[in-house]
Amino acid sequence: MIRQWNEESLDHRNALFYAMGISEEDAKRPVIGLVNSWNEMNPGHFPFKDVISLMKETIYKAGCLALELPVSGICDGICSNTPGDRYTLPARDLVSSEVEMTAELNMLEGMVLMATCDKVVPGMLMGALRVDIPSVMFTGGYMLPGEFHGNMLTLTHTKQAYAAYASGELSREDYKGIVRNACPTPGACPFMGTANTMCACAEVLGFSPPGNASVQTQTDEWREMARQAALGITEAVKKGIRPSAFITKSSFENVVRYMMATGGSSNSLLHIPAMARQVGIDITPETFDALSREVPVLSSIYPNHKTLTMLEFSRAGGLNAVLKELALVGKIDSQAGGLFGTIGERAARGINKNTDVIRPLGNPISPQGGLAVLHGNIGTESAIVKFSAVDPSAYIFSGRAKVYDSQDDAWNAILKDEIIPGDVVVIRYEGPKGSPGMPHMETFMAAVLGKGLGTKIALVSDGRFSGATGGLAVGHISPEAYDGGNIAFIKNGDMIHIDIEKRTLTMDVDEGELEKRRQGFVPVKKTASGWLALYRKNTTSAHRGATVFWD
């Protein structure tokens, strides 16, 4: 048993169990929490209700007692382009606290963590790593892509369509048609955004059944994985296998390697360092950049590809096929362990069924991974770009700055055609402390793409991006404007230079001029109360995971 009870405290708990119809015999079984983020506001988490009975029955037959415990299951898309978006990243840390509290308060012997979406998966993993009891993660699978007039659709296409509609390039009827058809089923949005990147993170770390991160939701295959997850947690509880038994620095580096090979979300530079820190492991932006230079891009789906989605990725062999290609040439640590076997054993299951969708190492899409860390006199600690979603013609870009202190201001400006080709748009005071909450700049970049300006306008911001963001978008500028980073002192008309291949982000403003601009600096302080005020007070920078749980 993981937990140690005295007779009085156990009887006190059991008296409450009996009130809910749990028998005296069943109360003697190890209690496994089904920590479930199911709700009716989030399609990514909506499918979990389909498998609760199956998982309970499987766990019961294996000698344990599964009890369902709800936690938050937020969706970034629900609050996109609203003030609520400031809560999505801080919600990750709250979810980690909910998992910690649920596990410790209820003295659980083990947990099945049930989540799919952007902040909930890493939040649950952060909590599981802190409490260090046997834990399995079961993710919800991907939704099917939509279709309208013969074109592939995802949720992010609705934002691009709105920009085209607002500028008169798209009829209202077609715009509404895109909205109606973008999300045809529940599940994670079917692109290589943050949700699918984080589901892959859980699997590569060893918490999820093989193939769980690249399976279509609500299929027989997905339901069988729910059963495997239930069996896996009972085995882990009986053997006392805690996350600390298999999680190492190499585990996290493997996640980064997988992400580079698949053009994963830039939000991983917030989540993976925050997760690793829970067990005293340092994963930094420099880790990502170093591994990016070693691991090529092997698979490119939306937003890195115009039409391919998780559906094609899954049919090509999915996560295990990518692991196989990486393992064949030693680009991943095959000895790294997990609850469902080593990376090498997972790779051995892999079959690459379509080398156009998942390429072998000898024929990569790009010789370097999908993310780059830039340095210079704007992001003196770091800045991030997902260059797998950038057209190579825009790898080198220079332009005059147009500065905005919020995404709303910049978004309204581009809808009014006040931003023109050649501009480098600077959106600041949207970082972890500045906003606070570090909302994503997806709405602005979707407008850029919707107007066909993906290679003609650059964005530099201390905010972050949706995993579905395409175009030349440089984010996570650290130090952020609120902390007096140099982004706070950019003026309209300053010349800014981006060179992805050289990993540089600079402005033609010398240190003497910057020092003058720093005199009397007072940051823009946006209104925040409650949890956001606490988050602003306690969070680290984007360079260090934007988390209140760093030390």
Disulfide bonds with the S-S distance in Angstrom:
none
